[in-house]
Amino acid sequence: MSSGLFSIGVSGLNAAQLGLLVTQHNTVNADTPGYTRQRTVQATNIPFMTGSGSLGQGVHVQTIQRLYSSYLVQQVNTAQTTVSQLDAFYSQIARIDNMLANASAGFSPALQDFFSGVQTVAANPSDLAARQVLVSSAQTMSQRLQSMSGQLSEIRAEVNGRIGDLVADVNSYAAQIADLNQRIIVAEGGTGQPANDLLDQRDQLVNQLNQIIKVTTSTNTDGTFNVFFGSGQPLVLNTAVMPLAAMPSAADPSKIVVGMQQRNGPQELPESLIIGGALGGLVSFRATALTAAENELGRTAASLSLTFNAQLGLGQDLLGNIAGDPGFAGNLFSITTATPLAIRPNANNTGGGSLSATFAPPVAPQPPDYAGNFYTEQVPSDYQITFGAGGNYTVTRLSDNAQVATGAGAGTVSFDGIDLNITATGNTGDRFTLKPYASAAASLSVNANIAADPRLIAAAGPVGVTPAIANTGTFTISQGVVGVGYSTANVPTNLQVSATDLQGVPGTWTAVYSDGTQATGPGNIALTSGAAKLVGFGYDGMYFTVAGTPPAAGADSFTIDRNIGGVQDGRNAQLLANLQTQNTMDGGKATYQSAYARLVASNGISTRESKIQLDAQTAVLQQAQNARDALSAVNLDEEAANLLKYQQAYQAASKVIQVGNTLFQSILAIF
């Protein structure tokens, strides 16, 4: 009897001792990241069969169990990778939002100040101070665009650096998981019991890995984990690691991308596979918000430069110079590094393709009256040129993956306000990336000649009309407007208007009548066409409106000549000022300000949406963590109660042994 009491008591002591040890282990690890609460699982020993029935033999601890749910852990990991992605995305896009919407340091106030300077010159074309203010405001605006472009470049460089750092962290975590897999095999293989602390460490590493990139796991029969990312690309297989690599993109060496290490070197991965975590957030931010901001800012700079320069080139400066004259400065702005535009061959190309691109001239007001304004057809996007068999090529706009041009062989193709010149075709599969706006804003500058001498601003109209003093009718001819390619080769021109026609217009002219009909030809221009009256005529790229009544008898005379002494003439400056409110972008559908405002609004909406999503997902993560912790986290109050329970169990088992000892001593005393 006593021996049975002793063995049962000892089993109780052992079970209680293990319970105390596990409880103490839980208590001291209450704040250990990733620790899962443990407990002992007890079972009765095999009973001893007697004639009186089954006689118990005490207790033993079957295992030390983690209070663990793979389902709850997976919920936490899924929520964690989403929160980390949104946090990385939001932290970066918020910087762009603050820059774009800045009321004092943004582009909008600089644009407004610039056109205020243009309007002042239009009102006071001979005022050198006003011209200098215009030059200064143009320089301020270009510097503002350069500064904003520089900030975006800094963000891009920072993203590249962080991607490299995060890839190194992924490889480190993967190596640690593989090492733990090996240690778990050894630990569990020797005892057949779970290596709880090692399993906790591995789960914690998987959680930390999910903060960088979304991964999934599968469990092998030996207890090891396989870790996958993307669409099933392996990162850890049992104890083997498939490391990632941070590498320059084959299509754009300025962009750091994620690749996988292969025997023959790293293989670039599609960005669509890099999802979740901080790495996925950065890749998504760069591909969407950052690229969109860079391209829109560059397009604004390019469109502003092209349209303003085009209109400026149709004027006359304070020295009397017009287009074609020595010393005439037809451009206020220049984009030095964007012509030719940046075209990068793919690093995997095998052929000798040669390509170049330039911005196409803006669409100009059309003859005969040159009404309207200059506008560009540019789209804020990068492009990919892909060659196929026989020199065939396809141009794809990367912002929406639309094919915008196709062709074959060498030559020039135009699309979206860009002229692409193919000097030599590439081999089948060769690709080139065209980034037309990558450096447009950064390289926008003011013409140094105009900056040094504001008199070179072409504020006046290039031609004028002078009526003869002796004219007797009320017939008038306007000072005229000119279009792209106008010529003053046939001026001065002397015109005479009689009761029936206008005489002396050289070459081929176009006449416009009040009913909208037009007539062309050489010779005299009839003042009427049926019931319609002549309202204007044009020749040599110039257009003049007419009004009033010709003399009843004889002829009145007018002289069309270059604008002589037109220092008070601000006609072209007024046309330049009108560009501020005219639709100069998006194929004539948006102003400079509205296009920029759309960028600000779009980025602002994305910023707010990402913040809302981040807050919502953070709440989801907290709920998932609470659900997991309700099962797995250490509760110190509960552990304190367990300490008392196992202490009392230990004391009770000791009492059993004491009783057995007393009985044994009593038996010995009989003898």
C-alpha distance (Angstrom), angle and dihedral (degrees) to the residues before:
residue distance angle dihedral
M1 . . .
S2 3.73 . .
S3 3.78 92.7 .
G4 3.83 89.4 53.3
L5 3.76 90.5 49.6
F6 3.78 90.7 49.4
S7 3.82 94.3 50.7
I8 3.80 93.4 45.0
G9 3.80 91.0 47.1
V10 3.79 92.7 48.8
S11 3.83 90.8 49.9
G12 3.79 88.1 52.1
L13 3.80 91.2 48.8
N14 3.80 91.0 50.9
A15 3.79 93.1 47.6
A16 3.80 92.6 47.4
Q17 3.80 91.3 46.2
L18 3.79 91.6 52.5
G19 3.80 88.8 47.6
L20 3.80 90.1 52.5
L21 3.81 91.8 47.8
V22 3.82 93.4 49.5
T23 3.79 91.1 46.6
Q24 3.80 91.2 50.2
H25 3.82 89.1 47.7
N26 3.80 89.6 53.1
T27 3.78 92.2 47.7
V28 3.79 97.4 51.5
N29 3.83 91.4 45.3
A30 3.78 95.7 49.5
D31 3.83 90.7 114.1
T32 3.80 97.8 36.0
P33 3.83 109.4 120.5
G34 3.79 111.7 -115.3
Y35 3.80 95.1 8.0
T36 3.81 115.5 148.1
R37 3.79 120.1 -151.4
Q38 3.82 114.1 -109.5
R39 3.76 134.2 -154.9
T40 3.78 137.7 -178.7
V41 3.78 119.4 -107.8
Q42 3.84 109.7 -147.5
A43 3.80 131.2 -163.0
T44 3.79 134.8 178.0
N45 3.76 119.3 -100.4
I46 3.80 119.0 -112.7
P47 3.80 106.3 -75.7
F48 3.83 124.8 -122.9
M49 3.79 113.6 -119.0
T50 3.79 115.3 -135.0
G51 3.75 135.1 171.0
S52 3.75 86.4 -100.3
G53 3.77 93.1 53.3
S54 3.79 139.9 -93.0
L55 3.79 113.4 -17.3
G56 3.83 117.6 -158.5
Q57 3.79 120.8 -124.8
G58 3.78 100.9 -161.1
V59 3.80 133.7 -101.7
H60 3.79 140.7 -57.1
V61 3.82 135.7 -170.8
Q62 3.80 109.9 -112.6
T63 3.81 96.0 -168.7
I64 3.77 145.8 -29.1
Q65 3.79 104.1 -109.2
R66 3.79 131.1 -156.3
L67 3.80 113.1 -135.5
Y68 3.77 89.7 -130.4
S69 3.82 136.7 150.3
S70 3.77 117.8 -168.6
Y71 3.81 88.7 -161.4
L72 3.81 93.3 57.0
V73 3.80 91.6 43.9
Q74 3.81 90.4 51.2
Q75 3.80 89.8 51.4
V76 3.80 90.1 53.2
N77 3.81 92.7 47.5
T78 3.81 92.4 48.9
A79 3.79 92.6 49.2
Q80 3.81 91.4 43.4
T81 3.81 94.8 53.9
T82 3.82 90.8 49.1
V83 3.81 92.6 49.3
S84 3.80 91.7 48.2
Q85 3.80 91.2 49.9
L86 3.79 93.6 48.9
D87 3.80 92.0 44.5
A88 3.81 92.3 52.9
F89 3.81 91.1 45.6
Y90 3.80 94.7 46.7
S91 3.80 95.9 45.8
Q92 3.81 89.7 57.1
I93 3.80 101.5 38.9
A94 3.81 90.3 48.8
R95 3.80 88.0 62.3
I96 3.80 90.8 55.4
D97 3.80 90.8 46.0
N98 3.80 91.7 53.0
M99 3.80 90.6 49.0
L100 3.81 97.6 46.7
A101 3.79 97.3 43.7
N102 3.81 96.9 43.0
A103 3.80 105.3 132.7
S104 3.80 94.1 -149.3
A105 3.80 105.5 26.0
G106 3.82 99.8 35.9
F107 3.78 128.1 100.1
S108 3.82 97.6 -104.2
P109 3.83 98.0 70.2
A110 3.80 91.4 45.4
L111 3.82 90.7 50.8
Q112 3.80 90.8 49.3
D113 3.81 92.1 50.0
F114 3.79 90.6 48.9
F115 3.79 94.8 54.1
S116 3.80 90.6 43.1
G117 3.80 85.1 59.9
V118 3.80 90.5 49.4
Q119 3.81 91.1 51.6
T120 3.79 91.0 49.6
V121 3.81 90.4 54.2
A122 3.80 90.1 47.4
A123 3.81 89.0 55.5
N124 3.83 95.0 41.8
P125 3.81 107.3 24.0
S126 3.81 94.5 165.2
D127 3.82 94.2 51.2
L128 3.80 107.2 105.8
A129 3.81 91.2 -166.6
A130 3.81 90.2 57.8
R131 3.79 89.9 49.3
Q132 3.79 90.8 50.9
V133 3.81 90.5 50.7
L134 3.81 88.2 52.9
V135 3.80 91.0 52.2
S136 3.81 91.5 47.7
S137 3.80 92.8 49.2
A138 3.82 89.8 48.4
Q139 3.79 90.0 52.4
T140 3.81 91.0 47.2
M141 3.79 90.9 50.9
S142 3.80 93.5 48.3
Q143 3.81 90.5 47.2
R144 3.80 89.4 50.2
L145 3.80 90.6 54.0
Q146 3.80 90.4 45.8
S147 3.80 90.6 50.9
M148 3.79 93.4 48.7
S149 3.79 91.1 46.9
G150 3.80 88.9 49.4
Q151 3.80 91.0 53.4
L152 3.80 90.6 51.4
S153 3.81 89.4 49.3
E154 3.80 89.9 51.9
I155 3.80 90.0 51.3
R156 3.82 90.3 49.9
A157 3.80 91.3 50.0
E158 3.80 90.2 48.3
V159 3.81 91.0 50.1
N160 3.80 89.7 50.9
G161 3.79 90.5 51.6
R162 3.79 94.0 46.9
I163 3.80 91.6 49.4
G164 3.79 88.9 55.0
D165 3.81 91.6 49.1
L166 3.80 93.3 47.1
V167 3.80 92.6 49.6
A168 3.81 88.2 53.8
D169 3.83 89.0 50.7
V170 3.81 91.1 50.3
N171 3.79 90.6 53.1
S172 3.80 90.9 48.0
Y173 3.80 93.2 51.5
A174 3.81 91.2 45.0
A175 3.81 91.0 52.7
Q176 3.81 91.1 49.4
I177 3.82 91.4 49.5
A178 3.81 90.6 50.5
D179 3.80 89.6 49.3
L180 3.80 91.4 50.1
N181 3.79 89.6 48.9
Q182 3.80 88.3 58.4
R183 3.78 93.2 46.4
I184 3.80 91.5 48.3
I185 3.80 90.8 52.7
V186 3.80 90.4 53.7
A187 3.81 95.6 42.5
E188 3.80 97.2 47.0
G189 3.79 94.6 37.4
G190 3.79 92.1 60.2
T191 3.82 97.9 48.0
G192 3.77 106.9 18.2
Q193 3.80 86.9 -130.8
P194 3.83 126.5 115.0
A195 3.80 116.2 -95.1
N196 3.78 92.0 -132.6
D197 3.80 100.3 -179.2
L198 3.79 92.3 46.4
L199 3.81 90.1 49.2
D200 3.81 89.5 51.9
Q201 3.79 91.1 51.0
R202 3.80 91.0 50.4
D203 3.81 92.8 48.7
Q204 3.79 89.6 49.9
L205 3.80 90.7 52.4
V206 3.81 90.3 50.6
N207 3.80 89.0 51.5
Q208 3.81 91.1 50.2
L209 3.79 89.4 46.8
N210 3.82 89.3 54.0
Q211 3.77 88.6 56.2
I212 3.81 87.1 63.4
I213 3.81 102.8 34.6
K214 3.78 133.9 -5.4
V215 3.81 110.6 -98.9
T216 3.78 136.0 174.5
T217 3.79 128.0 -154.4
S218 3.76 138.9 -150.1
T219 3.80 126.7 -166.3
N220 3.79 123.3 -128.9
T221 3.80 124.8 -146.8
D222 3.79 90.8 -102.3
G223 3.81 91.4 57.1
T224 3.81 96.7 -103.7
F225 3.81 124.2 132.8
N226 3.77 129.5 -123.9
V227 3.80 112.3 -154.2
F228 3.80 123.3 -155.2
F229 3.81 135.8 179.0
G230 3.79 136.5 -172.1
S231 3.79 111.3 11.1
G232 3.79 93.8 -18.0
Q233 3.79 103.5 -52.0
P234 3.83 108.5 157.9
L235 3.77 120.7 -118.3
V236 3.81 99.2 165.8
L237 3.80 125.6 17.1
N238 3.78 111.2 -174.9
T239 3.83 101.4 -59.3
A240 3.81 96.8 -16.8
V241 3.82 124.1 96.8
M242 3.81 125.6 -149.6
P243 3.82 99.3 -161.0
L244 3.78 125.1 -150.6
A245 3.78 125.2 -133.3
A246 3.81 134.2 -147.8
M247 3.80 106.8 -137.1
P248 3.82 141.3 159.4
S249 3.78 113.1 -90.4
A250 3.78 114.6 -104.0
A251 3.81 89.0 -136.3
D252 3.81 96.4 44.1
P253 3.83 118.3 16.7
S254 3.81 90.7 -165.3
K255 3.81 89.1 68.3
I256 3.81 121.1 76.3
V257 3.80 111.8 -143.9
V258 3.79 136.8 178.4
G259 3.78 121.0 -99.2
M260 3.79 138.1 170.4
Q261 3.75 122.9 -117.4
Q262 3.79 112.2 -112.8
R263 3.78 132.2 176.6
N264 3.78 91.1 -98.3
G265 3.80 94.4 42.8
P266 3.81 137.0 -74.7
Q267 3.80 118.5 -31.5
E268 3.80 116.3 -146.2
L269 3.80 114.4 -120.8
P270 3.81 125.1 -144.6
E271 3.78 110.9 -103.2
S272 3.81 88.7 -125.6
L273 3.82 87.7 74.3
I274 3.80 93.5 56.8
I275 3.78 101.3 82.0
G276 3.78 134.2 148.2
G277 3.77 130.2 18.2
A278 3.77 127.9 49.5
L279 3.80 90.8 -54.8
G280 3.80 92.2 55.3
G281 3.80 90.6 46.0
L282 3.80 93.2 52.9
V283 3.81 93.4 45.9
S284 3.80 90.8 48.6
F285 3.81 92.4 46.8
R286 3.79 92.6 50.6
A287 3.80 93.6 46.9
T288 3.79 94.6 48.7
A289 3.79 121.0 17.1
L290 3.80 99.9 25.3
T291 3.80 96.9 43.9
A292 3.81 91.2 44.2
A293 3.82 92.0 51.6
E294 3.80 92.9 47.1
N295 3.80 93.3 48.4
E296 3.81 95.5 44.2
L297 3.79 92.6 47.6
G298 3.81 90.3 47.4
R299 3.80 92.1 46.7
T300 3.80 91.0 50.9
A301 3.79 90.2 52.4
A302 3.81 92.2 46.4
S303 3.81 95.0 46.5
L304 3.79 92.4 46.0
S305 3.78 91.3 49.6
L306 3.80 95.2 45.9
T307 3.78 98.6 45.0
F308 3.80 96.6 40.8
N309 3.79 92.3 46.9
A310 3.80 91.5 47.4
Q311 3.79 92.1 55.1
L312 3.81 93.1 40.6
G313 3.81 89.5 55.4
L314 3.82 89.7 62.0
G315 3.79 93.1 62.5
Q316 3.77 141.2 77.6
D317 3.79 125.3 -117.7
L318 3.78 127.9 -133.0
L319 3.82 89.9 -94.2
G320 3.80 92.0 58.1
N321 3.81 96.4 -106.3
I322 3.79 121.3 144.7
A323 3.80 133.8 -179.5
G324 3.78 109.9 -52.4
D325 3.80 95.4 25.9
P326 3.81 119.3 116.1
G327 3.79 110.1 -100.5
F328 3.80 95.4 22.0
A329 3.83 110.8 140.8
G330 3.77 105.8 -156.3
N331 3.81 95.7 172.2
L332 3.78 126.3 66.2
F333 3.80 93.2 177.8
S334 3.77 133.9 41.0
I335 3.81 132.7 -171.4
T336 3.76 100.7 -154.5
T337 3.80 103.1 -177.5
A338 3.79 96.8 37.9
T339 3.81 96.1 69.4
P340 2.92 107.7 99.9
L341 3.78 93.3 24.2
A342 3.80 121.6 -125.0
I343 3.80 112.6 -86.6
R344 3.79 117.4 175.4
P345 3.81 122.2 -165.3
N346 3.78 116.5 -138.2
A347 3.79 112.0 -104.0
N348 3.81 89.4 -127.0
N349 3.81 95.4 56.9
T350 3.79 115.8 126.4
G351 3.80 100.9 -171.2
G352 3.77 136.2 71.5
G353 3.78 99.3 -113.6
S354 3.78 115.4 165.4
L355 3.80 121.8 -161.9
S356 3.79 138.2 166.7
A357 3.78 133.5 177.0
T358 3.78 139.6 -165.3
F359 3.77 135.4 -175.9
A360 3.78 111.3 -91.6
P361 3.81 115.3 -123.5
P362 3.79 112.4 -93.9
V363 3.78 118.6 -96.2
A364 3.79 105.5 -91.6
P365 3.81 131.0 -144.5
Q366 3.77 106.8 -87.6
P367 3.80 129.1 -120.7
P368 2.86 147.9 -78.6
D369 3.84 96.2 41.3
Y370 3.86 98.9 11.2
A371 3.80 90.7 -139.1
G372 3.77 116.9 167.0
N373 3.78 128.0 34.0
F374 3.77 144.2 -86.9
Y375 3.80 116.5 -82.2
T376 3.79 138.4 172.2
E377 3.80 129.6 -131.7
Q378 3.78 95.6 -150.3
V379 3.80 122.0 141.7
P380 3.83 119.7 -153.9
S381 3.78 97.8 -117.7
D382 3.79 145.9 103.6
Y383 3.80 119.8 -118.7
Q384 3.79 137.7 -144.5
I385 3.80 122.3 -148.0
T386 3.79 112.1 -158.2
F387 3.80 123.8 -171.2
G388 3.77 124.5 -148.0
A389 3.78 135.5 180.0
G390 3.80 118.8 -41.0
G391 3.79 94.5 16.6
N392 3.80 93.5 -64.6
Y393 3.78 113.2 152.9
T394 3.78 139.9 -171.7
V395 3.80 127.0 -156.0
T396 3.81 113.9 -150.1
R397 3.78 124.4 -167.8
L398 3.79 103.5 -136.6
S399 3.81 97.2 -155.0
D400 3.81 91.1 70.1
N401 3.85 102.5 4.3
A402 3.80 90.5 -118.3
Q403 3.81 119.7 153.6
V404 3.79 105.5 -122.8
A405 3.79 100.8 173.6
T406 3.79 141.6 12.4
G407 3.77 133.2 -178.1
A408 3.75 147.2 131.5
G409 3.77 134.7 -109.9
A410 3.76 131.6 -1.7
G411 3.79 120.7 -31.6
T412 3.78 142.5 86.8
V413 3.78 125.9 -62.7
S414 3.80 125.4 -175.9
F415 3.80 128.2 -149.7
D416 3.81 137.4 152.2
G417 3.80 93.3 0.3
I418 3.81 93.6 -51.3
D419 3.80 129.7 113.0
L420 3.81 111.3 -149.2
N421 3.79 116.2 -163.9
I422 3.80 116.8 -161.6
T423 3.79 109.2 -161.6
A424 3.81 95.6 171.4
T425 3.80 128.2 9.6
G426 3.78 123.3 -126.4
N427 3.78 130.8 -126.1
T428 3.77 122.5 -89.2
G429 3.79 108.9 -68.2
D430 3.81 95.4 17.2
R431 3.78 113.4 139.0
F432 3.78 136.0 -165.5
T433 3.80 128.8 -167.2
L434 3.79 118.5 -141.8
K435 3.81 114.8 -158.6
P436 3.81 103.5 -179.3
Y437 3.80 97.9 171.0
A438 3.80 102.2 35.8
S439 3.80 94.4 106.5
A440 3.81 102.9 12.8
A441 3.81 96.6 105.0
A442 3.80 93.1 39.5
S443 3.79 93.0 54.0
L444 3.81 99.7 41.6
S445 3.79 108.7 123.9
V446 3.79 140.7 162.5
N447 3.80 121.2 -104.7
A448 3.79 105.6 -94.8
N449 3.82 92.2 -145.4
I450 3.80 92.7 55.9
A451 3.81 90.9 43.3
A452 3.80 88.7 55.1
D453 3.82 94.5 43.7
P454 3.85 116.0 23.5
R455 3.81 89.0 -172.3
L456 3.81 85.6 81.6
I457 3.82 91.4 71.2
A458 3.81 103.8 113.7
A459 3.80 98.0 -134.4
A460 3.82 98.4 147.9
G461 3.77 131.7 72.5
P462 3.82 113.8 -101.7
V463 3.81 96.6 -130.7
G464 3.77 136.8 35.8
V465 3.79 141.1 -172.1
T466 3.80 123.9 -128.8
P467 3.83 119.6 -167.1
A468 3.78 118.7 -146.3
I469 3.80 114.3 -103.3
A470 3.80 90.6 -129.1
N471 3.81 95.1 58.2
T472 3.81 113.3 131.0
G473 3.83 103.3 -172.9
T474 3.78 129.9 74.9
F475 3.77 92.5 -122.6
T476 3.82 111.6 131.2
I477 3.79 135.9 -172.7
S478 3.82 119.0 -154.9
Q479 3.79 123.7 -123.5
G480 3.78 87.4 -105.3
V481 3.77 139.8 -135.8
V482 3.77 128.3 -113.8
G483 3.78 133.8 -144.8
V484 3.78 134.8 -149.4
G485 3.80 110.7 -61.6
Y486 3.80 95.6 18.9
S487 3.80 116.9 164.2
T488 3.79 132.7 -147.7
A489 3.79 92.6 -170.0
N490 3.82 90.4 113.2
V491 3.80 98.1 48.0
P492 2.88 139.1 141.1
T493 3.79 88.6 54.4
N494 3.78 121.4 -177.9
L495 3.80 114.9 -150.1
Q496 3.75 130.9 -171.9
V497 3.77 125.4 -161.8
S498 3.77 121.5 -158.8
A499 3.77 131.8 178.1
T500 3.81 90.7 -81.6
D501 3.77 111.3 26.5
L502 3.78 151.2 9.9
Q503 3.77 113.9 -113.5
G504 3.80 135.8 -164.5
V505 3.82 101.9 38.8
P506 3.82 103.7 145.6
G507 3.80 126.8 -133.5
T508 3.78 121.4 -12.4
W509 3.76 116.0 -14.7
T510 3.80 137.0 -176.5
A511 3.79 120.0 -138.8
V512 3.82 123.7 -160.0
Y513 3.81 122.5 -156.6
S514 3.77 132.2 -158.2
D515 3.80 93.7 -104.1
G516 3.82 90.8 57.1
T517 3.78 96.2 -103.9
Q518 3.78 120.9 133.3
A519 3.76 135.3 -152.2
T520 3.79 130.6 -166.8
G521 3.73 136.9 -167.0
P522 3.75 146.2 92.3
G523 3.79 124.2 -75.8
N524 3.78 129.0 39.4
I525 3.82 122.9 -4.5
A526 3.80 114.9 -133.3
L527 3.80 113.7 -128.7
T528 3.79 91.1 -142.3
S529 3.78 136.7 38.0
G530 3.75 106.9 -166.2
A531 3.79 105.3 -55.0
A532 3.81 92.7 -19.6
K533 3.78 123.2 98.1
L534 3.80 128.5 -141.0
V535 3.82 109.8 -98.4
G536 3.81 100.4 171.3
F537 3.77 148.8 -13.4
G538 3.78 137.0 -157.0
Y539 3.77 140.2 -162.9
D540 3.82 138.1 162.1
G541 3.82 90.7 17.1
M542 3.81 93.4 -54.4
Y543 3.80 128.6 111.4
F544 3.81 130.4 -161.9
T545 3.79 130.3 -173.9
V546 3.77 121.3 -142.9
A547 3.78 133.6 -156.0
G548 3.77 140.6 163.9
T549 3.77 133.9 44.5
P550 3.82 125.9 -55.7
P551 3.80 120.0 -129.0
A552 3.78 116.2 -76.3
A553 3.78 90.7 -130.2
G554 3.76 133.5 18.8
A555 3.82 121.0 3.0
D556 3.77 137.9 -72.1
S557 3.80 118.8 -137.2
F558 3.82 133.4 -136.1
T559 3.79 131.7 179.9
I560 3.82 122.9 -147.1
D561 3.77 110.4 -160.4
R562 3.78 143.0 142.9
N563 3.79 112.6 -66.8
I564 3.80 101.2 -89.0
G565 3.80 115.3 -164.6
G566 3.78 93.1 -7.0
V567 3.81 95.6 156.0
Q568 3.81 91.5 134.9
D569 3.78 92.7 47.8
G570 3.81 113.8 111.2
R571 3.81 99.3 166.0
N572 3.79 96.2 120.8
A573 3.80 92.3 41.2
Q574 3.80 88.0 55.9
L575 3.81 89.9 52.4
L576 3.80 88.0 49.8
A577 3.80 90.4 50.6
N578 3.80 90.2 50.3
L579 3.80 89.4 61.5
Q580 3.80 89.0 75.5
T581 3.81 92.6 70.2
Q582 3.80 99.4 28.1
N583 3.80 125.0 95.7
T584 3.78 99.6 -101.5
M585 3.82 99.6 154.7
D586 3.81 140.6 50.0
G587 3.77 92.7 39.6
G588 3.80 92.4 -51.2
K589 3.82 95.8 -45.4
A590 3.80 103.7 103.4
T591 3.78 140.4 41.2
Y592 3.78 124.5 -131.4
Q593 3.80 89.4 -103.0
S594 3.80 96.9 45.5
A595 3.82 92.2 48.7
Y596 3.79 90.5 51.0
A597 3.79 91.6 43.0
R598 3.79 88.6 53.9
L599 3.80 89.1 55.2
V600 3.81 90.8 49.2
A601 3.80 91.7 47.3
S602 3.80 94.6 45.3
N603 3.79 92.7 48.7
G604 3.79 91.2 43.9
I605 3.80 91.8 51.7
S606 3.80 90.9 49.1
T607 3.80 89.6 48.7
R608 3.79 93.0 51.7
E609 3.80 92.9 43.9
S610 3.79 92.1 51.0
K611 3.82 90.4 48.6
I612 3.80 91.8 50.5
Q613 3.80 91.0 47.1
L614 3.80 90.6 47.0
D615 3.80 92.0 52.6
A616 3.81 91.7 46.5
Q617 3.79 94.1 47.6
T618 3.79 91.2 45.9
A619 3.80 87.6 57.9
V620 3.82 89.6 48.6
L621 3.79 89.9 50.5
Q622 3.79 91.3 49.9
Q623 3.79 91.0 51.4
A624 3.80 91.4 49.1
Q625 3.79 91.0 48.9
N626 3.80 91.0 48.6
A627 3.81 90.6 51.6
R628 3.80 91.2 49.2
D629 3.80 93.5 44.3
A630 3.79 91.5 50.0
L631 3.78 86.1 65.4
S632 3.79 104.9 27.1
A633 3.79 109.9 24.9
V634 3.79 122.9 96.9
N635 3.80 115.6 -105.4
L636 3.79 107.5 -159.5
D637 3.79 92.9 -159.0
E638 3.78 90.5 54.4
E639 3.79 91.6 46.0
A640 3.82 90.2 51.0
A641 3.79 88.7 54.3
N642 3.81 90.0 48.1
L643 3.78 90.5 52.5
L644 3.79 89.8 56.1
K645 3.80 91.2 45.2
Y646 3.79 94.6 51.6
Q647 3.81 91.3 41.5
Q648 3.77 90.1 56.3
A649 3.81 91.0 43.8
Y650 3.79 88.7 52.9
Q651 3.79 91.2 49.2
A652 3.80 91.0 47.8
A653 3.81 91.6 51.0
S654 3.80 88.7 48.6
K655 3.78 88.9 52.0
V656 3.81 90.0 53.8
I657 3.80 89.5 54.6
Q658 3.80 90.3 46.4
V659 3.82 90.6 52.7
G660 3.81 90.4 49.0
N661 3.77 90.3 50.1
T662 3.81 91.6 50.7
L663 3.79 92.1 50.5
F664 3.76 91.3 47.7
Q665 3.82 91.4 50.3
S666 3.81 89.7 49.5
I667 3.78 91.6 54.2
L668 3.78 91.0 48.7
A669 3.81 90.5 50.6
I670 3.84 91.0 59.8
F671 3.76 89.2 64.4
